Amino acid sequence: MLDKLEAIYDRYLNLEEQMSDPDIIMDMDRYKKVSKNYKDLKPIVEAYLEYKNLSSNRDSAKQALSDEDPEMREMAQEELNQILPQLEELDEKIKYLLIPKDPEDARDVIFEIRSGTGGDEASLFAGDLYRMYTRYFEGKGWKVEAMEINEGTVGGYNKLVLEIQGEDVYGTLKFESGAHRVQRVPKTESQGRVHTSAATVVVMPKLEMEDLEIRKEDLKVDTFRSSGAGGQHVNKTESGVRFTHLPTGVVAESTDGRSQIQNREIAIQRLYQKIYEQRKRAHESEQAAKRKSLVGSGDRSDKIRTYNFPQNRLTDHRINLTLYNLDRVLEGDIEGIIEALQMYENTEKLKAGEEIGA
């Protein structure tokens, strides 16, 4: 593990140098990528440097245990008693930090809430979830844009579709997908009986244009004669440009510009747009299938979490987590639940023996 950490540290220092390189600073896209990689490695590097420092102190203390002065030996033992638990804790922290991240964790998301079984009460509960999540998003400083809002007949919502933008949004919210069950006495219930209803939440990573990486060797370029305004360029210059993306078969061309350079620029932009739209359709189809698997039927019995109002209790059934602070949870205090789910996932990865790396 130490060799791996040393390699990460070297990479971190290299990225630090790149961030001062004028050529990289002038290239905004490249600078953003370097800056993000640098930021991602920083927590691991800080933990590693702390680990090295503590290890050095531990070795010095062990040497001092053989000192002839009993007072020095006692001080060394006291120092060791403090250092060893810190090293053990730091070792576990580093193991978690080295677990490979899902590359989709950094994406913005499309966040959907739908009322499930339970009629009007389900739409009211969907409204409660919307309020809960909105407060959480505000606390994180994320940007929220409503894409679709379908209100219920007695309040609440039948369907809400939001776009959430921020840092590590998908990695934070991906565990919220599924059926959320509520148990409470509806306002319309005269007998005071507890009813059960449900709403579904779907979190889908958003595909961006920047995600496209088209390799030069995957492109076939053809030039052909094109006519400008009035046809004055007919049969004189091969200014028309056609790009074919060999892996997908997508073709884009341009004869709009006066020169081949202009047409190359226009054609490549059209190609990017076409490939993006093709991938977006495939992505949306994949997410639609994923959505069904994430939310199941939306039935009361098909749940990931239960919100029990009479007992002020929240239960996440996937990790057997039970909290008696539902009132605070509904005010957006869900960070502890999300952290517990992330910790569970990382623990399962470690158990499965996944190779750790940056």
C-alpha positions in Angstrom: 0.0 0.0 0.0 2.9 2.4 0.8 4.3 2.1 -2.7 0.9 2.9 -4.1 0.6 5.9 -1.8 4.1 7.2 -2.8 3.2 6.9 -6.5 0.0 8.9 -5.8 2.0 11.5 -3.9 4.4 11.9 -6.9 1.4 12.3 -9.2 -0.1 14.9 -6.9 3.2 16.9 -7.0 3.3 16.7 -10.7 -0.3 18.0 -11.0 0.6 20.8 -8.6 3.4 21.8 -11.0 1.0 21.6 -14.0 -1.4 24.0 -12.3 1.4 26.7 -12.4 2.2 26.0 -16.1 1.1 29.0 -18.2 0.2 26.8 -21.2 -2.2 24.8 -19.0 -3.6 27.9 -17.3 -4.5 29.4 -20.7 -6.3 26.2 -21.7 -9.4 26.3 -19.5 -10.6 22.8 -20.2 -7.2 21.3 -19.5 -6.8 23.4 -16.4 -10.2 22.3 -15.1 -9.3 18.6 -15.6 -5.9 19.0 -13.9 -7.4 21.0 -11.0 -10.1 18.3 -10.5 -7.5 15.5 -10.4 -5.4 17.5 -8.0 -8.4 18.1 -5.7 -9.4 14.4 -5.9 -6.0 13.3 -4.7 -5.6 15.9 -2.0 -7.4 14.0 0.8 -5.4 10.8 0.1 -2.1 12.8 0.1 -2.9 14.6 3.3 -3.7 11.3 5.0 -0.6 9.7 3.6 1.7 12.5 4.9 0.1 12.3 8.3 0.6 8.6 8.3 4.3 9.0 7.4 4.8 11.5 10.2 3.1 9.3 12.8 5.1 6.3 11.5 8.3 8.2 12.0 7.3 9.2 15.5 6.4 5.6 16.3 9.8 4.4 15.2 11.6 7.0 17.3 9.5 6.1 20.3 10.3 2.4 19.8 14.0 3.2 19.8 13.6 5.3 23.0 12.2 2.2 24.7 15.7 0.8 24.9 17.1 4.0 26.6 18.9 3.6 29.9 16.9 6.4 31.5 13.6 4.9 32.9 11.9 8.3 32.6 12.7 8.4 28.9 11.4 4.8 28.5 8.1 5.8 30.3 7.7 8.9 28.1 8.3 6.7 25.0 5.7 4.2 26.0 3.1 6.9 26.6 3.8 8.3 23.2 3.5 4.9 21.6 0.2 4.4 23.4 -1.1 7.5 21.7 0.4 6.9 18.3 -0.6 3.3 17.7 -4.4 3.8 17.8 -4.0 6.9 15.6 -2.1 4.9 13.0 -4.6 2.1 13.1 -7.5 4.5 12.5 -5.5 6.3 9.8 -4.8 3.0 8.1 -8.5 2.3 7.8 -9.2 5.8 6.6 -6.6 5.4 3.8 -8.1 2.1 2.7 -11.4 3.7 2.2 -9.9 6.7 0.4 -8.2 4.3 -2.0 -11.3 2.5 -3.0 -11.8 3.3 -6.7 -14.6 5.8 -7.3 -17.4 5.2 -9.7 -16.5 7.6 -12.6 -20.2 8.6 -12.7 -20.2 9.8 -9.1 -19.0 13.3 -10.1 -22.0 13.7 -12.6 -24.9 16.0 -12.2 -28.3 14.2 -12.0 -31.8 14.1 -13.1 -33.8 13.6 -9.9 -37.4 12.3 -10.1 -40.0 11.9 -7.4 -43.4 10.2 -8.2 -46.3 9.3 -6.1 -46.9 5.6 -5.8 -49.7 3.5 -4.3 -51.9 5.3 -1.8 -53.8 7.9 -3.8 -53.9 11.4 -2.5 -51.8 10.5 0.5 -49.1 9.3 -1.8 -49.0 12.6 -3.6 -48.8 14.5 -0.3 -45.9 12.3 0.8 -44.2 13.0 -2.5 -44.5 16.7 -1.6 -42.9 15.9 1.8 -40.0 14.2 0.1 -39.6 17.1 -2.3 -39.4 19.5 0.6 -36.9 17.3 2.5 -34.6 16.9 -0.5 -34.8 20.6 -1.5 -33.7 21.6 2.0 -30.8 19.1 1.7 -29.8 20.4 -1.7 -29.8 24.0 -0.4 -27.5 23.0 2.5 -25.1 21.4 0.0 -25.1 24.6 -2.2 -26.3 22.7 -5.2 -28.2 24.3 -8.1 -31.7 22.9 -8.6 -33.8 23.4 -11.8 -37.3 22.1 -12.1 -37.8 20.4 -15.4 -41.4 19.0 -14.9 -43.9 19.6 -12.1 -47.3 17.7 -11.9 -49.3 18.7 -8.9 -51.7 16.4 -7.0 -55.4 17.1 -6.8 -55.4 17.8 -3.0 -51.8 19.1 -2.7 -48.4 17.5 -3.0 -47.2 16.2 -6.4 -47.9 13.3 -8.7 -44.5 13.8 -10.4 -41.5 16.0 -10.1 -38.4 16.0 -12.3 -35.4 18.1 -11.3 -31.9 18.7 -12.6 -29.4 18.9 -9.8 -25.9 20.5 -10.4 -23.0 20.5 -8.0 -20.1 18.6 -6.7 -20.3 14.8 -6.6 -24.1 14.9 -6.9 -24.6 11.4 -8.3 -22.2 9.8 -5.8 -24.1 11.4 -3.0 -27.7 10.8 -4.2 -27.5 7.4 -6.0 -28.6 5.5 -2.9 -31.9 7.4 -2.8 -33.3 5.6 -5.7 -36.2 3.2 -4.8 -39.6 3.1 -3.2 -40.1 5.2 0.0 -42.9 4.0 2.2 -44.8 6.3 4.7 -46.9 5.2 7.6 -49.1 7.8 9.2 -52.6 9.0 9.9 -53.9 11.0 6.8 -55.6 14.3 7.4 -58.7 12.8 5.8 -58.8 9.9 8.2 -61.6 10.4 10.8 -61.0 7.2 12.7 -57.3 7.9 13.4 -56.1 4.8 11.6 -52.5 4.6 10.3 -52.4 4.3 6.5 -49.4 3.1 4.4 -48.6 4.7 1.0 -45.5 5.1 -1.1 -43.6 7.4 -3.4 -40.7 6.5 -5.7 -37.4 8.3 -6.2 -35.1 7.9 -9.2 -31.6 9.4 -9.5 -30.0 9.2 -12.9 -26.6 10.5 -13.9 -26.7 13.2 -16.6 -24.8 12.8 -19.8 -22.9 15.9 -20.9 -21.4 17.0 -24.2 -17.9 17.1 -22.6 -18.1 13.4 -22.0 -17.5 12.7 -25.6 -14.0 11.7 -26.5 -13.5 11.2 -30.3 -10.1 9.8 -31.3 -8.4 11.0 -34.4 -7.8 7.5 -35.7 -11.5 6.8 -35.5 -12.3 9.5 -38.1 -12.4 9.2 -41.9 -12.1 12.6 -43.6 -13.2 13.2 -47.2 -13.0 16.5 -49.1 -15.1 17.3 -52.1 -15.9 20.2 -54.4 -18.5 22.6 -53.1 -20.1 25.7 -54.5 -20.3 29.0 -52.6 -22.8 31.8 -53.1 -23.7 32.1 -56.8 -21.8 29.0 -57.6 -18.5 30.8 -58.2 -16.4 28.0 -56.6 -17.9 25.1 -58.6 -15.2 22.7 -59.8 -12.4 25.0 -58.5 -11.7 24.0 -54.9 -12.4 21.0 -52.7 -13.6 23.0 -49.8 -16.4 20.7 -48.7 -15.5 18.4 -45.8 -17.1 15.2 -44.6 -16.3 13.3 -41.4 -17.2 9.7 -40.8 -16.9 8.3 -37.3 -16.0 4.7 -38.0 -17.1 3.1 -34.7 -20.6 4.4 -34.9 -21.0 5.1 -38.7 -22.2 8.7 -37.9 -21.5 11.1 -40.8 -21.4 14.9 -40.8 -20.4 17.3 -43.5 -20.3 21.0 -44.3 -20.1 23.1 -47.4 -21.3 26.3 -45.6 -17.9 27.8 -45.2 -15.8 29.6 -47.8 -12.7 27.6 -47.0 -11.9 24.0 -46.2 -10.7 25.1 -42.7 -14.1 26.7 -42.0 -15.9 23.6 -43.2 -13.7 21.3 -41.1 -14.7 23.3 -38.0 -18.4 23.2 -38.8 -18.4 19.6 -39.8 -16.6 18.4 -36.7 -19.0 20.3 -34.5 -21.9 18.7 -36.3 -20.3 15.3 -35.9 -19.9 15.9 -32.1 -23.6 16.9 -31.9 -24.8 13.9 -33.8 -22.7 11.4 -31.8 -23.8 13.2 -28.5 -27.5 12.9 -29.5 -27.0 9.2 -30.4 -25.3 8.5 -27.1 -27.9 10.5 -25.3 -30.7 8.4 -26.7 -28.9 5.2 -25.8 -28.2 6.6 -22.3 -31.8 7.6 -21.8 -33.0 4.1 -23.0 -30.5 2.5 -20.6 -31.6 4.8 -17.7 -35.3 4.0 -18.4 -34.5 0.3 -18.0 -32.5 1.1 -14.9 -35.3 3.2 -13.5 -37.6 0.2 -13.5 -35.1 -1.9 -11.7 -34.5 0.9 -9.2 -38.0 1.6 -8.2 -39.6 -1.8 -8.7 -43.4 -1.5 -8.8 -43.7 1.5 -6.5 -45.8 -0.7 -4.3 -45.9 -0.3 -0.5 -44.2 -3.6 0.1 -41.4 -2.8 -2.4 -39.5 -0.4 -0.3 -36.0 0.8 0.6 -37.0 3.1 3.4 -39.9 3.5 5.8 -41.0 6.8 7.4 -43.1 6.0 10.4 -44.8 9.2 11.7 -46.5 7.9 14.9 -43.1 6.6 16.2 -41.0 9.5 14.7 -39.0 6.6 13.2 -37.0 6.2 10.0 -35.8 2.8 8.8 -33.5 2.1 5.9 -34.1 -1.5 5.2 -31.0 -2.1 3.1 -28.6 -1.5 5.9 -30.9 -2.1 8.9 -30.5 1.5 10.0 -33.2 2.8 12.4 -33.3 6.4 13.6 -35.9 8.1 15.9 -35.5 11.6 14.5 -37.9 11.6 11.6 -38.9 15.2 12.3 -35.3 16.3 11.7 -34.9 14.1 8.6 -38.0 15.7 7.0 -36.3 19.1 7.5 -33.5 17.9 5.2 -31.1 16.4 7.9 -30.3 13.3 5.8 -26.5 13.6 5.6 -26.0 10.9 8.3 -28.2 8.4 6.4 -26.3 9.0 3.1 -22.9 8.7 4.9 -24.0 5.4 6.4 -25.0 4.1 3.0 -21.7 5.2 1.5 -19.8 3.6 4.3 -21.7 0.3 3.8 -20.9 0.3 0.1 -17.2 0.9 0.8 -17.2 -1.8 3.4 -18.7 -4.3 1.0 -16.1 -3.4 -1.6 -13.3 -4.0 0.9 -14.9 -7.4 1.8 -15.1 -8.3 -1.8 -11.4 -7.8 -2.0 -11.5 -5.1 -4.7 -8.1 -3.9 -5.6 -7.5 -0.5 -4.1 -6.0 2.3 -6.2 -6.4 6.0 -7.1 
